[in-house]
Amino acid sequence: MRITEEQKSVLDSLVVERLRDHRSENATLVNSFSNKKNPVLERIIRTKVSFDRDSEGTVAYYVVKAPTGELLLYFSLKCGELFEKLDQFKLDLAYRVKDAVNVLQHKEQYSNDVYNRAEVFINQNITEIKQILPDIDKYLEKKEGLSADLRKELNTEMQRVLKTYPAIELQEFCANDNGRKIWKELGIKRKLGECVFWHKIVDMLDSVQKIAGCQYVYLFAADASADGELVNYYKERLMFEQSAVLGANKPKYDFQCYFLCQSIIELNAKRNQFYEDFNIDSDSIV
């Protein structure tokens, strides 16, 4: 059953503000923040580091408060970028295929040894060659472009990729154990985190798109559970996905975390579905 106007009013009443705003008040609030499942995220919001990052603008920290002012949850956002990897193996293979085919087509210009090596190469890599053959001209073009850029670009730290996508990282996302009772008293049966994401954060991502291009939102899930509880939560409740195509730069802070992402363009449709299914009918439960 769809969300009621009364329930939407409760979600509207949640206060989302930057951590650096009302600094003195928020410093007192975060001192009582607790999350037993993730002490690392608990420690981050309770230290001066989060206030410094927010003040400097390197990471935007937000606190979510109940209408009565208690701290329920905090999250942070920062600019990021996703990408498709440049398949170096296919680029190199395409170039070697071009050379081998040239040898086979002009046998009279090459020694028997060179000809035989070209023939062996084609036979040994026939499966991979068939896969790239339809797009071999594109791979050759990319290989030549890459070679030209390597000669021109002097920055040795440059990472070359096939394509990039502007994105926002949901860096931290953590509920306050001490606020769970207050959330329950507000009468919403849904989990706090999913309500904050769909009702508050999606609007913020929409606002970003109004001033800058942005295609994806992503996160690194610090899931240490045996059954993947947190990853499943992000997938099932917040509709994030594990991509087989897109990647991101993973800093040391996020080692052993799971990369998940989703398209910002699809968020509004997903949010509408969230509102539509907000109240699960008893007869729909199997």
C-alpha positions in Angstrom: 0.0 0.0 0.0 1.2 3.5 -0.9 2.7 5.8 1.7 0.1 7.9 3.5 0.2 11.7 3.8 0.7 11.3 7.5 3.7 9.1 7.0 5.2 11.4 4.5 4.7 14.3 7.0 6.8 12.3 9.5 9.6 11.8 6.9 9.3 15.5 6.0 9.8 16.4 9.7 13.3 14.8 9.8 15.9 17.5 9.9 19.0 17.1 7.7 21.8 19.6 8.3 25.5 20.0 7.7 27.6 18.9 10.6 29.5 22.2 10.6 26.3 24.1 11.0 25.4 24.6 14.7 28.8 23.2 15.5 28.6 23.5 19.2 25.2 21.8 19.4 26.2 19.0 17.0 29.5 18.4 18.8 27.5 17.6 21.9 25.1 15.4 19.9 27.7 13.2 18.2 29.5 12.5 21.6 26.6 10.2 22.4 26.5 8.5 18.9 26.8 4.7 19.1 26.8 1.9 16.5 28.0 -1.4 17.9 28.1 -3.1 14.5 30.4 -0.5 13.0 32.7 1.1 15.7 34.9 2.6 12.9 32.0 4.8 11.6 31.0 5.6 15.2 34.6 6.8 15.9 34.7 8.9 12.8 31.7 11.1 13.6 32.7 11.4 17.3 36.2 12.8 16.5 37.4 16.2 15.3 38.3 14.7 11.9 34.7 14.8 10.7 34.2 18.5 11.7 37.5 19.4 10.0 36.7 17.6 6.8 33.3 19.2 6.7 34.6 22.7 7.4 37.3 22.3 4.7 34.7 21.1 2.2 36.6 17.9 1.4 33.8 15.7 2.6 30.3 16.9 3.3 28.9 15.4 6.6 25.2 15.5 7.4 23.4 14.7 10.6 19.8 13.6 10.5 17.7 14.6 13.6 14.3 13.7 14.9 11.8 16.6 15.0 12.6 16.8 18.7 16.3 17.3 18.0 17.8 13.9 18.8 20.5 12.5 16.5 19.2 9.5 14.5 21.8 9.0 11.7 24.7 10.6 9.9 26.0 10.3 6.3 28.6 11.9 4.2 28.9 12.8 0.5 31.8 13.6 -1.7 32.6 14.0 -5.4 33.9 10.9 -7.2 34.2 9.2 -10.6 33.5 5.8 -12.0 35.1 4.4 -15.1 35.3 1.5 -17.6 38.7 -0.1 -17.7 40.8 0.1 -20.8 41.3 -3.6 -21.8 45.0 -3.6 -22.5 45.0 -7.3 -23.5 42.5 -6.7 -26.3 44.3 -3.6 -27.5 47.6 -5.5 -27.7 45.9 -8.6 -29.2 44.3 -6.5 -32.0 47.7 -5.0 -32.9 49.4 -8.4 -33.0 46.6 -9.8 -35.1 47.0 -7.0 -37.6 50.7 -7.7 -37.9 50.2 -11.5 -38.1 47.5 -11.1 -40.8 49.8 -8.8 -42.8 52.5 -11.5 -42.7 50.2 -14.3 -43.8 48.8 -12.1 -46.6 52.3 -11.2 -47.9 54.1 -14.5 -47.4 56.7 -13.7 -50.1 58.0 -10.7 -48.2 58.9 -12.7 -45.1 61.1 -15.6 -44.0 59.6 -19.0 -43.3 60.4 -18.6 -39.7 58.4 -15.3 -39.4 55.5 -16.8 -41.4 55.4 -19.8 -39.2 55.4 -17.8 -36.0 52.5 -15.7 -37.3 50.5 -18.8 -38.2 51.2 -20.4 -34.8 50.1 -17.1 -33.0 46.8 -17.0 -34.9 46.0 -20.7 -34.2 46.9 -20.5 -30.5 44.7 -17.4 -29.9 41.9 -18.2 -32.3 39.2 -18.1 -29.5 40.2 -14.6 -28.3 40.7 -13.4 -31.8 37.1 -14.3 -32.8 35.8 -12.3 -29.8 37.5 -9.1 -30.8 37.3 -9.5 -34.6 34.0 -7.6 -35.1 35.5 -4.5 -33.3 39.1 -4.9 -34.3 39.2 -1.6 -36.1 38.0 0.2 -32.9 40.6 -1.6 -30.8 43.4 -0.6 -33.3 42.2 3.0 -33.2 42.3 3.0 -29.4 45.7 1.4 -29.4 47.1 4.0 -31.7 45.5 6.8 -29.6 47.0 5.3 -26.4 50.4 5.1 -27.9 50.2 8.7 -29.0 49.1 9.8 -25.6 51.9 7.9 -23.9 54.4 9.9 -26.0 52.7 13.2 -25.3 51.6 13.1 -21.7 54.5 13.6 -19.3 52.7 12.8 -16.1 53.7 9.2 -15.2 50.9 9.0 -12.6 48.2 9.2 -15.2 45.7 6.3 -15.3 44.2 5.7 -18.7 40.7 4.3 -18.9 38.2 3.6 -21.6 35.5 6.0 -20.3 34.7 8.0 -17.2 31.4 8.7 -15.5 30.8 11.6 -13.0 29.5 10.3 -9.7 28.8 11.0 -6.0 30.1 8.8 -3.3 28.0 8.0 -0.3 31.0 7.6 1.9 29.6 7.0 5.3 26.0 6.0 6.2 25.4 5.0 9.8 22.5 5.0 12.2 22.7 5.9 15.9 21.8 3.0 18.1 20.7 5.5 20.7 18.2 6.9 18.3 16.4 3.7 17.3 13.8 4.0 20.1 13.0 7.5 19.0 12.6 6.4 15.4 10.3 3.5 16.5 8.2 6.0 18.4 7.6 8.0 15.3 5.5 5.1 14.1 7.3 4.3 10.8 7.7 0.6 10.2 10.3 1.0 7.5 14.0 1.1 8.4 15.4 4.6 9.2 18.3 4.3 6.7 16.1 3.5 3.7 13.7 6.3 4.6 16.5 8.8 4.8 18.0 7.6 1.5 14.8 7.7 -0.6 13.1 10.7 1.0 16.1 13.0 1.7 19.3 11.9 -0.1 17.7 11.4 -3.5 16.5 15.0 -3.4 20.1 16.1 -2.7 21.4 14.1 -5.6 18.8 15.7 -7.9 20.0 19.1 -6.7 23.6 18.2 -7.7 22.4 17.3 -11.2 21.0 20.8 -11.6 24.4 22.4 -11.3 26.8 19.7 -12.5 26.8 16.5 -14.6 26.4 13.4 -12.5 25.4 9.9 -13.6 26.0 7.6 -10.6 25.9 7.3 -6.9 28.2 4.7 -5.3 29.5 3.4 -2.1 31.9 0.9 -0.5 30.1 -1.4 1.9 32.1 -2.4 5.0 30.4 -5.7 5.4 32.2 -8.1 7.8 29.2 -10.4 8.3 29.3 -14.0 7.2 26.0 -13.7 5.4 26.6 -10.4 3.6 23.9 -8.6 5.7 25.0 -5.1 4.9 25.5 -5.7 1.2 22.1 -7.3 0.9 20.6 -4.3 2.7 22.1 -1.9 0.2 20.9 -4.1 -2.7 17.4 -4.9 -1.5 16.5 -1.7 0.4 18.5 1.0 -1.4 18.7 -0.8 -4.8 22.4 -0.6 -5.3 24.1 -3.1 -7.6 27.4 -4.8 -8.1 28.6 -3.8 -11.5 30.7 -6.1 -13.8 31.6 -3.1 -16.1 32.1 -0.1 -13.9 34.9 0.4 -11.4 36.2 3.1 -9.0 39.5 4.1 -7.4 39.5 2.3 -4.0 41.5 4.0 -1.3 43.2 2.2 1.6 40.3 3.3 3.8 37.9 1.1 1.8 40.1 -2.0 1.4 38.0 -5.2 2.0 34.8 -3.3 1.3 32.3 -4.1 -1.5 31.8 -1.6 -4.4 28.2 -0.9 -5.2 26.6 1.7 -7.5 23.4 2.7 -9.3 22.3 5.2 -11.9 21.1 8.6 -10.6 18.8 8.9 -13.6 16.8 5.9 -12.3 16.5 7.1 -8.7 13.2 8.9 -9.0 11.4 5.9 -10.6 12.8 3.7 -7.8 11.7 6.2 -5.2 8.2 6.2 -6.6 8.2 2.5 -6.3 9.5 2.8 -2.7 6.5 5.1 -1.9 4.1 2.8 -3.7 5.2 -0.3 -1.6 5.8 1.7 1.6 3.2 -0.3 3.6 3.4 -4.0 2.9 -0.1 -5.6 2.9 -0.4 -8.6 5.2 -1.9 -10.7 2.5 1.0 -10.1 0.1 3.5 -11.7 2.5 4.3 -15.3 1.4 
